[in-house]
Amino acid sequence: MESIQVKEVHEIQALTKGHVLYFFKNPDQYISNVIEFVLSGLERNEYSIIIENDRMTPLIKKSLTEKLNNNCQEKVMFVNNYDFYYAKGDFRVNSIFDYLPKLIEGYSDQDLAVRSWAHVEWRDEPEVSKKLSASEKEADLIVAKTKLLSVCAYDSERVSHELKESLLLCHNFLINE
């Protein structure tokens, strides 16, 4: 379902469901926002699936280790973002629900509340903007159907003005630094 109006928010903690678009510039602020996302999920007894690259994952894990006990850390799952977006060989959004049985032992969609944070990155390839837009529209349908809280984070340096406009059409919320 395409969003008619995107609501700008400054704090992720208050959100419980929706498709959130986040353009970031500052890596430290980005990591801080991921941590807040995870902590607010834990307060609601939700699992967090973090789809992230190999550079940021250790930094996020280190910060979480300092803040969480082992039981809470078990509710935070990491998936490599290239494995996630290129699982079928070409850039596309995969349903986070395809990954849950692999990540959470005993998972069934009736038992657990889940939220996702995805750092969207792509290889340099032709038509990537069209693929990103199509994938985000598909993701918006999945998020609406499942009532999931899903953040899609983009490095603002890599996103053209045209792509930003297209992405705004398929998200409910926008976070700016």
C-alpha positions in Angstrom: 0.0 0.0 0.0 1.6 3.2 -1.1 1.9 5.9 1.6 -0.1 9.1 0.8 1.7 11.1 3.4 4.9 10.4 5.2 5.0 11.4 8.8 8.4 12.7 10.0 9.5 11.4 13.4 12.6 12.3 15.4 12.5 9.3 17.9 12.1 5.7 16.8 11.2 4.5 20.4 7.6 5.6 20.1 6.9 3.6 17.0 5.4 0.1 17.3 4.5 -0.6 13.7 5.0 0.9 10.2 7.4 1.1 7.4 10.1 3.7 8.3 12.6 5.4 6.0 15.8 6.6 7.5 18.5 8.6 5.6 21.7 8.8 7.6 24.9 10.7 7.4 26.6 10.2 10.7 27.7 6.6 11.5 27.8 7.2 15.3 24.2 8.6 15.2 23.2 5.7 13.0 24.5 3.1 15.6 22.9 5.0 18.4 19.5 4.8 16.6 19.9 1.1 16.0 20.6 0.6 19.7 17.5 2.7 20.6 15.5 0.6 18.2 16.6 -2.7 19.8 16.1 -1.4 23.4 12.6 -0.1 22.7 11.8 -3.5 21.1 13.1 -5.4 24.2 10.9 -3.2 26.4 7.9 -4.6 24.4 9.3 -8.1 24.5 10.0 -8.1 20.8 12.8 -9.8 18.8 14.9 -7.5 16.6 16.3 -8.6 13.3 19.2 -6.4 12.2 20.1 -6.6 8.5 23.5 -5.0 8.4 26.9 -5.0 6.7 30.1 -6.5 8.0 31.6 -3.1 9.0 28.7 -1.9 11.2 27.7 -5.2 12.8 30.6 -5.5 15.2 30.2 -1.9 16.3 26.5 -2.5 17.0 27.1 -5.8 18.8 29.8 -4.2 20.9 27.5 -1.5 22.1 24.7 -4.0 22.7 27.0 -6.2 24.7 27.7 -3.3 27.0 24.0 -2.6 27.6 22.3 -6.0 27.6 22.5 -9.3 29.5 22.8 -12.6 27.6 19.0 -13.3 27.7 18.3 -10.0 26.0 21.1 -10.4 23.5 19.5 -13.7 22.4 16.5 -11.6 21.1 18.7 -9.7 18.7 19.5 -11.5 15.5 21.9 -10.3 12.7 21.7 -11.0 9.0 24.3 -9.9 6.6 22.6 -7.3 4.3 24.2 -8.5 1.1 23.1 -12.1 1.9 19.6 -10.8 2.5 19.3 -8.6 -0.5 21.2 -10.8 -3.0 20.0 -14.2 -1.8 18.5 -14.9 -5.2 21.5 -13.5 -7.1 20.0 -10.1 -8.0 19.0 -7.3 -5.7 15.5 -7.7 -4.2 13.8 -7.6 -0.9 13.2 -10.9 0.7 10.6 -11.3 3.4 12.0 -11.2 6.9 9.6 -14.0 7.6 11.6 -16.3 5.2 14.5 -15.9 7.6 12.9 -16.2 10.9 12.8 -20.0 11.1 16.5 -20.0 10.5 17.2 -17.3 13.1 14.9 -18.2 16.0 14.6 -21.7 17.3 11.0 -22.7 17.6 9.7 -19.7 15.7 6.1 -19.6 14.7 4.4 -16.4 13.6 1.8 -16.7 16.4 4.4 -16.8 19.2 6.8 -13.9 18.8 6.7 -10.2 18.1 9.4 -9.2 15.7 10.7 -5.9 14.3 13.4 -5.4 11.6 16.1 -2.8 10.9 17.7 -3.1 7.4 20.7 -1.1 6.2 19.9 -1.1 2.5 23.0 -1.3 0.3 23.5 -2.4 -3.3 26.2 -3.1 -5.8 26.8 -0.7 -8.6 24.6 -2.1 -11.3 22.3 -0.8 -14.0 18.6 -0.1 -13.1 19.3 -0.3 -9.4 17.0 2.6 -8.6 14.1 0.8 -10.3 14.9 -2.4 -8.4 15.2 -0.5 -5.1 11.8 1.2 -5.7 10.1 -2.0 -6.7 11.6 -3.9 -3.7 10.5 -1.2 -1.3 6.9 -1.2 -2.7 6.9 -5.0 -2.1 8.3 -4.5 1.4 5.6 -1.9 2.1 2.9 -4.5 1.4 4.6 -7.1 3.6 4.9 -4.6 6.5 1.3 -3.5 6.2 0.0 -7.1 6.0 2.1 -8.3 9.0 1.8 -5.1 11.1 5.6 -5.2 11.5 7.8 -2.3 12.5 10.4 -2.2 9.8 13.2 0.5 9.4 14.9 0.8 6.0 18.1 2.8 6.5 20.0 4.4 3.6 23.3 6.2 3.5 22.2 9.6 2.2 25.4 10.0 0.2 24.4 7.0 -2.0 20.8 8.1 -2.7 19.9 10.3 -5.6 17.1 12.9 -5.4 14.9 10.9 -7.7 15.4 7.7 -5.6 14.6 9.7 -2.4 11.3 10.9 -3.9 10.5 7.3 -5.0 11.3 5.9 -1.5 9.1 8.5 0.2 6.1 7.1 -1.7 6.3 3.7 -0.1 7.0 4.4 3.6 4.8 5.6 6.4 7.4 7.4 8.5 10.6 9.4 7.8 13.5 9.8 10.2 16.1 12.4 9.5 19.2 13.0 11.6 
